[in-house]
Amino acid sequence: MNLPEDLDEPQGGGGGFVSHIPAILWQRRWFVIIPVVLGIIGAVLANLLIPATYRSSALMLVQSPQISGAVLGNDATEIIDRRIARIAEQITSRPDLVSLIEKYGLYKNLRDRKPLSEILVEMRSAIALTPTGADASGTNTNDRTIAFRLAFDYSTPAQAQAVAQDLMQRIVELDATGNSEQAGRRVEFLTEQAKGLEQQISDVQGKIAAINAQNGSILSNTGVMMLGGNSGSYDVQIASLQRDNASLISQRDLARNSDTRDPAVNGAEAHLAALQAIYSDNHPDVVIAKQRLAEAHELAKHNTGKLPFEMVDQQIAFNNSQIAALRAARTQEVGQVSSALSAQSRAPLIQTRIADLQQQLANVNGQYQSVSARLLAARAGVRAEDEQMGERLTVVDPPVVPDTPIWPDRWLITAIGIGGGLGLGLVLALAVEILLLPIRDPAALAAIVGSAPLAMIPVIGKRPQPKQIRKRWPIIGRLWSRSR
């Protein structure tokens, strides 16, 4: 039984697909050779056509402050990383990039083909500012950034170095200016904050003083018992004066009516009554007795007119005025006692209000002390920045003109071209083998027809002659002749 004519090599009696891979690759060798050749050609063309890119870089060291951070009042988490992030946004802003493009004549070939916005995006991607030597997210002093590397990629070495030098100077300038401005703004902010706290302290102290002035008697808790004890003395004095008036009035009335109760008048009346009991009214003795009674009345009236009734009336009037004054004083005292008791009932609320104000005053005083300490530190920081004693960037490795491009990597492109072509060729060869499914051993034939073949007849091909080999491949021909 003959095997298919497309087999150039003799086949064994069996084996799996892996055992036929050498034969498959030899038979499908052009599927492998052509992609490898194309890959080599593509790598050569890529190395020739891809424009070279040069990188110029500078290393900037974060120099530690000569004064401790506690004195300067700096925030450890915002020492350098955030400042550099802000500076990076500034140096890659549209005006700064346009200025660099115009100054150094960058991207001349792209200006006619692309809009300015796309050129700016490409230039931003060519600028790199990366921290070196630390974890930028750490808050520990030993874990912070210690240096920054600036890099700029461009197709011309001299222009790459010039732009990198300009960017480096711009970063150092912005860092120094930003530190000074930030220190000045910190001083201004803390000064305004301190003034506001001073005003709050003055307001709270004024409120406390006003409450103490308005409620001093309440807060002192004195005077209430004294006022309450004087009301009894007022009543005693009023009663005493009223008794004096009653006595004076009775004496005055008695004096005024003394003519009817005078002894001479009483005797004359008794003698007249005795005579009238004996004699008639016309009797001479009765007439004489009436005359004597009349004379006794006249004498009693004359004696009564000499008594000091005006002085007694003045004393009574004076006593009445004292009584009125004492009653008014008692009424006033009762009102004061009532007002004091009412105010005393409000004393706990007033004391609570004063306690709240005092607590607020203590809090504001604490804030003022803290702000004052920070203000002193901020002023020290301003002075340190003026004298260049604070944290700042220093250039330790300035950019130089690069002598070798960073791209393209010719060895890498060549390896990719050869490896890619070889891999593609192997895939194509195996794919063709799988699609065509040729019969390569008796086992495959038996699987198709359902029975094993009776015999196998090998196909014997012609060996290439030395002349033909030397004609096609001279070097291989000479080696072939020597081996023969």
C-alpha positions as CSV (number, residue, x, y, z in Angstrom):
1,M,0.0,0.0,0.0
2,N,1.5,3.4,-1.0
3,L,1.3,6.4,1.4
4,P,0.3,9.8,0.1
5,E,2.7,11.4,-2.5
6,D,3.1,14.6,-0.4
7,L,5.3,12.7,2.1
8,D,9.0,13.3,1.3
9,E,10.3,11.3,4.2
10,P,9.8,7.6,5.1
11,Q,7.4,7.0,7.9
12,G,7.6,4.6,10.8
13,G,5.2,2.1,11.8
14,G,3.3,4.3,14.3
15,G,3.6,7.1,16.9
16,G,1.6,10.0,18.2
17,F,1.4,13.5,16.8
18,V,4.4,14.7,18.8
19,S,6.6,12.1,17.1
20,H,5.6,13.6,13.7
21,I,6.5,17.2,14.6
22,P,10.0,17.1,13.0
23,A,8.5,15.7,9.8
24,I,5.7,18.2,9.9
25,L,8.1,21.1,10.4
26,W,10.3,19.9,7.6
27,Q,7.4,19.4,5.2
28,R,5.9,22.8,6.2
29,R,9.2,24.5,6.5
30,W,8.3,27.4,4.2
31,F,5.4,28.3,6.6
32,V,8.1,28.8,9.2
33,I,10.9,30.3,7.1
34,I,8.8,33.0,5.5
35,P,7.4,34.5,8.8
36,V,10.9,34.4,10.3
37,V,12.3,36.3,7.3
38,L,9.5,38.8,7.4
39,G,10.0,39.3,11.1
40,I,13.7,40.0,10.5
41,I,12.9,42.4,7.7
42,G,10.3,44.1,10.0
43,A,12.8,44.4,12.8
44,V,15.4,45.9,10.5
45,L,12.9,48.4,9.1
46,A,11.8,49.3,12.6
47,N,15.3,49.9,13.7
48,L,15.9,52.1,10.7
49,L,12.5,54.0,10.6
50,I,11.7,54.5,14.3
51,P,13.1,57.9,15.3
52,A,15.5,57.8,18.2
53,T,14.4,59.3,21.6
54,Y,16.9,60.7,24.0
55,R,16.4,61.3,27.7
56,S,18.1,64.0,29.7
57,S,17.5,63.8,33.5
58,A,18.5,65.7,36.7
59,L,18.5,64.5,40.3
60,M,17.3,67.0,43.0
61,L,18.0,66.2,46.6
62,V,15.6,67.2,49.4
63,Q,17.9,69.0,51.8
64,S,16.7,68.7,55.4
65,P,16.1,72.0,57.3
66,Q,18.8,73.3,59.6
67,I,16.2,74.0,62.2
68,S,13.9,71.3,63.7
69,G,10.4,71.0,62.4
70,A,9.0,71.6,65.9
71,V,10.6,75.1,65.9
72,L,9.4,75.8,62.3
73,G,6.0,74.4,62.9
74,N,6.0,72.5,59.6
75,D,3.5,69.7,58.9
76,A,5.5,66.4,58.5
77,T,3.0,65.0,56.0
78,E,3.3,68.0,53.7
79,I,7.1,68.5,53.8
80,I,7.9,68.0,50.1
81,D,5.6,65.6,48.3
82,R,2.6,67.8,48.1
83,R,4.7,70.8,47.2
84,I,6.3,68.9,44.3
85,A,2.9,67.6,43.2
86,R,1.7,71.2,43.0
87,I,4.9,72.3,41.2
88,A,4.5,69.5,38.7
89,E,1.0,70.8,37.9
90,Q,2.5,74.3,37.4
91,I,5.4,73.3,35.1
92,T,3.1,71.1,32.9
93,S,0.4,73.8,32.6
94,R,-0.5,75.0,29.2
95,P,1.2,78.4,29.3
96,D,4.5,77.0,30.6
97,L,4.6,74.2,28.0
98,V,3.7,76.6,25.1
99,S,6.5,78.9,26.3
100,L,9.0,76.0,26.2
101,I,7.8,74.9,22.8
102,E,8.3,78.5,21.4
103,K,11.6,79.0,23.2
104,Y,13.3,75.9,22.0
105,G,11.4,75.2,18.8
106,L,10.1,71.8,19.8
107,Y,7.9,69.5,17.7
108,K,8.3,71.4,14.4
109,N,7.3,68.4,12.4
110,L,4.1,67.8,14.4
111,R,2.8,71.4,14.4
112,D,1.6,71.1,10.8
113,R,0.0,67.8,11.3
114,K,-1.5,67.9,14.8
115,P,-3.4,70.5,16.9
116,L,-1.6,72.2,19.8
117,S,-3.6,70.3,22.4
118,E,-2.4,66.9,21.2
119,I,1.2,68.2,21.1
120,L,0.9,69.4,24.7
121,V,-0.4,66.0,25.7
122,E,2.6,64.4,24.1
123,M,5.0,66.8,25.8
124,R,3.4,66.2,29.2
125,S,3.9,62.4,28.7
126,A,7.6,63.2,27.9
127,I,8.1,64.9,31.3
128,A,8.6,62.7,34.4
129,L,9.1,63.9,38.0
130,T,9.3,60.9,40.3
131,P,10.3,60.5,43.9
132,T,13.4,58.5,44.7
133,G,14.5,56.5,47.8
134,A,11.4,56.5,50.0
135,D,7.8,55.8,50.5
136,A,5.9,58.9,49.6
137,S,2.9,58.0,51.7
138,G,4.8,57.5,54.9
139,T,4.6,59.9,57.8
140,N,7.7,58.8,59.5
141,T,10.8,61.0,58.9
142,N,12.9,58.0,57.9
143,D,10.3,56.9,55.3
144,R,9.9,60.2,53.5
145,T,11.1,61.2,50.1
146,I,14.8,62.1,50.0
147,A,15.2,63.0,46.3
148,F,13.4,63.6,43.0
149,R,14.4,62.8,39.5
150,L,13.3,65.0,36.6
151,A,13.5,63.5,33.1
152,F,12.5,64.8,29.6
153,D,12.4,62.7,26.4
154,Y,12.9,64.2,23.0
155,S,14.3,63.3,19.6
156,T,17.2,65.7,19.7
157,P,19.8,65.4,22.5
158,A,20.7,69.1,22.8
159,Q,17.0,70.2,23.0
160,A,16.3,67.4,25.5
161,Q,19.1,68.7,27.8
162,A,18.0,72.4,27.3
163,V,14.4,71.7,28.2
164,A,15.4,69.5,31.2
165,Q,17.7,72.3,32.4
166,D,14.9,74.9,32.1
167,L,12.4,72.6,33.9
168,M,14.9,72.0,36.7
169,Q,15.5,75.7,37.3
170,R,11.8,76.3,37.2
171,I,11.1,73.6,39.8
172,V,13.9,74.9,42.2
173,E,12.6,78.5,41.8
174,L,8.9,77.5,42.4
175,D,9.9,75.5,45.4
176,A,11.8,78.3,47.0
177,T,9.2,80.9,46.2
178,G,6.4,78.6,47.3
179,N,8.0,77.9,50.6
180,S,8.4,81.7,51.3
181,E,4.8,82.5,50.1
182,Q,3.4,79.6,52.1
183,A,5.3,80.7,55.3
184,G,4.0,84.2,54.8
185,R,0.4,83.1,54.2
186,R,0.7,80.9,57.4
187,V,1.8,83.9,59.4
188,E,-1.1,86.1,58.0
189,F,-3.6,83.4,58.7
190,L,-2.5,82.7,62.2
191,T,-2.3,86.4,62.9
192,E,-5.9,86.9,61.9
193,Q,-6.9,83.8,63.8
194,A,-5.2,85.2,67.0
195,K,-6.9,88.5,66.6
196,G,-10.3,86.8,66.3
197,L,-9.6,84.7,69.4
198,E,-8.5,87.8,71.3
199,Q,-11.8,89.5,70.3
200,Q,-13.7,86.4,71.5
201,I,-11.9,86.4,74.8
202,S,-12.7,90.1,75.3
203,D,-16.4,89.5,74.5
204,V,-16.7,86.6,76.9
205,Q,-15.0,88.5,79.7
206,G,-17.3,91.5,79.0
207,K,-20.4,89.2,79.3
208,I,-19.1,87.8,82.6
209,A,-18.4,91.3,84.0
210,A,-21.9,92.5,83.0
211,I,-23.6,89.6,84.6
212,N,-21.6,90.1,87.8
213,A,-22.5,93.8,87.8
214,Q,-26.2,93.2,87.3
215,N,-26.5,90.4,89.8
216,G,-23.9,91.2,92.4
217,S,-26.2,91.2,95.4
218,I,-27.7,87.9,94.3
219,L,-24.4,86.2,93.8
220,S,-23.0,87.5,97.1
221,N,-26.0,85.9,99.0
222,T,-26.0,88.7,101.7
223,G,-28.6,91.3,102.8
224,V,-31.7,89.1,102.6
225,M,-31.7,88.1,106.3
226,M,-30.9,91.6,107.5
227,L,-33.8,93.1,105.5
228,G,-36.1,90.5,106.8
229,G,-35.2,91.1,110.5
230,N,-35.9,94.9,110.4
231,S,-39.7,94.6,109.7
232,G,-40.4,93.7,113.4
233,S,-38.6,96.8,114.7
234,Y,-40.7,99.0,112.4
235,D,-43.9,97.6,113.9
236,V,-42.6,98.2,117.5
237,Q,-41.7,101.8,116.7
238,I,-45.0,102.5,115.0
239,A,-46.9,101.0,118.0
240,S,-44.8,103.1,120.4
241,L,-45.5,106.3,118.5
242,Q,-49.2,105.5,118.3
243,R,-49.3,105.0,122.1
244,D,-47.6,108.3,122.6
245,N,-50.2,110.0,120.4
246,A,-53.0,108.4,122.3
247,S,-51.6,109.6,125.6
248,L,-51.1,113.2,124.2
249,I,-54.6,113.3,122.8
250,S,-56.1,112.1,126.1
251,Q,-54.2,114.7,128.1
252,R,-55.2,117.5,125.6
253,D,-58.8,116.6,125.8
254,L,-58.7,116.4,129.6
255,A,-57.1,119.8,129.7
256,R,-59.6,121.2,127.4
257,N,-62.5,119.8,129.5
258,S,-60.9,120.7,132.9
259,D,-63.4,123.6,133.5
260,T,-66.2,121.1,134.2
261,R,-64.0,119.0,136.4
262,D,-62.2,121.8,138.3
263,P,-62.6,121.4,142.2
264,A,-63.8,125.0,142.6
265,V,-66.4,124.4,139.9
266,N,-67.4,121.1,141.5
267,G,-67.7,122.8,145.0
268,A,-69.8,125.7,143.6
269,E,-72.1,123.2,141.9
270,A,-72.5,121.1,145.0
271,H,-73.2,124.3,147.2
272,L,-75.8,125.5,144.6
273,A,-77.5,122.1,144.5
274,A,-77.8,122.1,148.3
275,L,-79.3,125.6,148.5
276,Q,-81.7,124.8,145.7
277,A,-82.9,121.8,147.6
278,I,-83.8,124.1,150.5
279,Y,-84.7,127.4,149.0
280,S,-86.3,128.7,145.9
281,D,-84.3,130.1,143.0
282,N,-85.1,133.6,144.0
283,H,-83.7,133.2,147.4
284,P,-80.7,135.5,148.0
285,D,-78.5,132.6,149.0
286,V,-79.3,130.7,145.8
287,V,-78.6,133.8,143.7
288,I,-75.2,134.2,145.4
289,A,-74.4,130.5,144.9
290,K,-75.1,130.9,141.1
291,Q,-72.9,133.9,140.9
292,R,-70.1,131.9,142.6
293,L,-70.6,129.0,140.2
294,A,-70.3,131.4,137.2
295,E,-67.1,132.9,138.7
296,A,-65.7,129.4,139.2
297,H,-66.3,128.5,135.5
298,E,-64.7,131.7,134.3
299,L,-61.7,131.0,136.5
300,A,-61.4,127.4,135.1
301,K,-61.6,128.6,131.5
302,H,-58.9,131.2,132.2
303,N,-56.6,128.5,133.7
304,T,-57.2,126.2,130.7
305,G,-56.2,128.8,128.2
306,K,-52.7,128.9,129.7
307,L,-52.0,125.2,129.0
308,P,-49.5,124.4,125.9
309,F,-52.0,122.8,123.5
310,E,-49.9,123.9,120.4
311,M,-46.9,122.0,121.5
312,V,-49.0,118.9,122.1
313,D,-50.5,119.2,118.6
314,Q,-47.0,119.6,117.1
315,Q,-45.8,116.5,118.9
316,I,-48.8,114.5,117.7
317,A,-48.2,115.7,114.1
318,F,-44.5,114.8,114.4
319,N,-45.4,111.4,115.7
320,N,-47.8,110.9,112.8
321,S,-45.1,111.8,110.3
322,Q,-42.7,109.3,111.9
323,I,-45.4,106.7,111.8
324,A,-45.9,107.4,108.0
325,A,-42.2,107.3,107.4
326,L,-41.8,104.0,109.3
327,R,-44.7,102.5,107.4
328,A,-43.1,103.6,104.0
329,A,-39.8,102.2,105.1
330,R,-41.5,99.0,106.1
331,T,-43.3,98.8,102.7
332,Q,-40.0,99.5,100.9
333,E,-38.2,96.8,102.9
334,V,-40.9,94.3,102.2
335,G,-40.6,95.1,98.5
336,Q,-36.8,94.7,98.6
337,V,-37.2,91.4,100.5
338,S,-39.6,90.2,97.8
339,S,-37.3,91.3,95.0
340,A,-34.3,89.8,96.7
341,L,-36.2,86.5,97.2
342,S,-37.3,86.5,93.5
343,A,-33.8,87.3,92.4
344,Q,-32.3,84.6,94.7
345,S,-34.5,82.1,93.0
346,R,-32.8,83.0,89.7
347,A,-29.3,82.7,91.2
348,P,-28.7,79.0,90.0
349,L,-29.5,80.0,86.4
350,I,-27.2,83.0,86.6
351,Q,-24.4,80.9,88.1
352,T,-24.9,78.2,85.4
353,R,-24.7,80.9,82.8
354,I,-21.5,82.3,84.3
355,A,-20.0,78.8,84.6
356,D,-20.8,78.2,80.8
357,L,-19.1,81.5,79.9
358,Q,-16.1,80.6,82.1
359,Q,-15.8,77.2,80.4
360,Q,-16.0,78.9,77.0
361,L,-13.4,81.4,78.1
362,A,-11.1,78.6,79.2
363,N,-11.5,76.9,75.8
364,V,-10.9,80.1,73.9
365,N,-7.8,80.8,76.0
366,G,-6.5,77.3,75.2
367,Q,-7.0,77.9,71.5
368,Y,-5.3,81.2,71.8
369,Q,-2.3,79.7,73.5
370,S,-2.1,77.0,70.7
371,V,-2.4,79.6,67.9
372,S,0.1,81.9,69.6
373,A,2.6,79.0,69.7
374,R,2.0,78.2,66.1
375,L,2.3,81.9,65.2
376,L,5.7,82.0,66.8
377,A,6.7,78.9,64.9
378,A,5.4,80.3,61.6
379,R,7.4,83.5,62.1
380,A,10.5,81.5,62.8
381,G,9.7,79.6,59.6
382,V,9.5,82.9,57.6
383,R,12.9,83.9,59.0
384,A,14.3,80.5,58.2
385,E,13.1,80.7,54.6
386,D,14.6,84.2,54.3
387,E,17.9,82.9,55.5
388,Q,17.5,79.6,53.5
389,M,17.6,77.5,56.6
390,G,14.4,75.5,55.9
391,E,13.8,72.4,53.8
392,R,14.5,73.0,50.1
393,L,15.6,71.3,46.9
394,T,19.2,71.3,45.7
395,V,20.5,70.0,42.4
396,V,23.1,67.2,42.8
397,D,23.1,65.9,39.3
398,P,22.2,68.5,36.6
399,P,21.0,67.4,33.2
400,V,23.6,66.6,30.5
401,V,23.3,66.1,26.8
402,P,22.6,62.3,26.3
403,D,24.9,60.4,24.0
404,T,22.7,57.3,23.5
405,P,19.0,57.0,22.8
406,I,16.7,55.3,25.2
407,W,14.5,54.2,22.3
408,P,14.4,52.2,20.1
409,D,16.1,49.2,21.8
410,R,17.5,47.6,18.6
411,W,18.4,44.3,20.2
412,L,15.0,44.0,21.7
413,I,13.3,44.9,18.4
414,T,15.4,42.3,16.6
415,A,14.7,39.6,19.1
416,I,11.0,40.4,19.0
417,G,11.0,40.3,15.2
418,I,12.8,36.9,15.0
419,G,10.9,35.4,17.9
420,G,7.6,36.7,16.6
421,G,8.3,35.4,13.1
422,L,9.3,32.0,14.4
423,G,6.3,31.7,16.6
424,L,4.0,32.8,13.8
425,G,5.6,30.2,11.5
426,L,5.2,27.4,14.0
427,V,1.6,28.3,14.5
428,L,0.9,28.4,10.8
429,A,2.6,25.1,10.2
430,L,0.7,23.3,12.9
431,A,-2.5,25.0,11.9
432,V,-2.2,23.8,8.3
433,E,-1.4,20.3,9.5
434,I,-4.5,20.3,11.7
435,L,-6.7,21.5,8.9
436,L,-5.4,19.1,6.2
437,L,-5.1,16.0,8.5
438,P,-2.8,14.0,6.3
439,I,-2.3,10.2,7.0
440,R,1.2,9.7,8.4
441,D,1.2,6.2,10.0
442,P,-0.7,2.9,9.7
443,A,-2.6,3.6,12.9
444,A,-4.2,6.7,11.3
445,L,-5.1,4.7,8.2
446,A,-6.6,1.8,10.3
447,A,-8.6,4.4,12.2
448,I,-10.1,5.6,8.9
449,V,-10.8,2.3,7.1
450,G,-11.5,0.2,10.2
451,S,-8.8,-2.4,9.5
452,A,-5.0,-2.6,9.6
453,P,-3.0,-2.4,6.3
454,L,-1.5,-5.7,4.9
455,A,1.9,-4.1,4.1
456,M,3.7,-0.9,3.8
457,I,5.7,0.1,0.7
458,P,8.2,2.9,1.4
459,V,8.7,5.7,-1.1
460,I,12.3,6.1,-2.0
461,G,13.2,9.5,-3.2
462,K,16.3,10.6,-5.1
463,R,19.2,11.9,-3.1
464,P,20.5,15.3,-4.2
465,Q,23.6,15.0,-6.2
466,P,26.8,16.9,-5.2
467,K,26.7,19.0,-8.3
468,Q,23.1,20.1,-7.6
469,I,24.0,20.9,-4.0
470,R,27.1,22.9,-5.1
471,K,25.1,24.7,-7.7
472,R,22.4,25.8,-5.2
473,W,24.4,26.2,-2.0
474,P,28.2,26.4,-2.7
475,I,29.3,26.3,0.9
476,I,27.0,23.4,1.8
477,G,28.3,21.6,-1.4
478,R,31.8,21.8,-0.3
479,L,31.0,20.5,3.1
480,W,29.0,17.7,1.5
481,S,32.0,16.7,-0.7
482,R,34.3,16.6,2.3
483,S,31.9,14.5,4.3
484,R,31.7,12.0,1.4
